[in-house]
């Protein structure tokens, strides 16, 4: 059954056609009843106009669907990255497992104890792992994070006595990175690698003299006489300086103990060994700080005799990074503010 359209909906296209016909013939105010109807040319123009509108709407709908599916795929990828484990968990052949420690060792980066220790556990627990290589390229960082990784390597070595673990140093393996390396069975370097730097430092600035010259006084209120002794805008007393040095010496001795435990009789100790000096790989071999020369592939091939490499390094994903930074901004906000001008590190 055909439905009768309202007069207004029928009249306007006819009015357009009549106006077009008037422009073509030069007539003004023609009688619509005498107009024979649209020509073939006018119908063609209207059909093309309608088809263009339909095409544009289809194209807009396609792009809208594309962006929706892209957003869905991104969300699914983030969720999958949040729950997937190490990249080498499905290895089906005997292999040498690799864990990479890159960059500064800190609680919030890819070289944190949580990330490296989880990667090491994945590597040792894989049923076809025959050796583990800890590939290191780091100038150092947090002594706490380094000590945690060092302890975990010792624990895993005890649990898996048949799986040797080697440290392979790239450009730099210094301070906290060397603290980690000494827990392995053997350490290999390049002759030009920078190794060692067995020391602890606390760096910062003292702006109190400049403030006195400028006539600026610091308003620092503390509950506890020594609460603000690391504040860079306040002078440090001799007693506070001695206390800070005592803390550094304690951490330094912990570092020395870890080196002596890991290197044992291989270490040739002299007056410079624990002074904080850094050595080239060539000198480090002579000092007994490392065992020999090699890179990841050569150690897997010639030492472990398992040239097949599988990387078990866990990499921080976007979800973890956002969660960590949000938590750190809340939990460590006060500490970061207090220690903004000073802090100790193995580097």
Secondary structure as UniProt FT lines:
FT   HELIX           7..25
FT   HELIX           32..34
FT   HELIX           40..83
FT   TURN            87..90
FT   STRAND          95..102
FT   TURN            107..108
FT   TURN            110..111
FT   HELIX           113..125
FT   TURN            127..128
FT   STRAND          129..138
FT   HELIX           143..159
FT   TURN            161..162
FT   STRAND          164..174
FT   HELIX           176..181
FT   TURN            182..183
FT   STRAND          186..189
FT   TURN            191..192
FT   STRAND          194..196
FT   STRAND          201..204
FT   HELIX           208..214
FT   TURN            225..230
FT   TURN            232..233
FT   HELIX           238..263
FT   HELIX           264..266
FT   TURN            271..276
FT   STRAND          278..280
FT   HELIX           281..287
FT   STRAND          292..293
FT   HELIX           296..298
FT   HELIX           299..303
FT   STRAND          309..311
FT   HELIX           318..331
FT   HELIX           333..338
FT   TURN            339..341
FT   STRAND          342..346
//
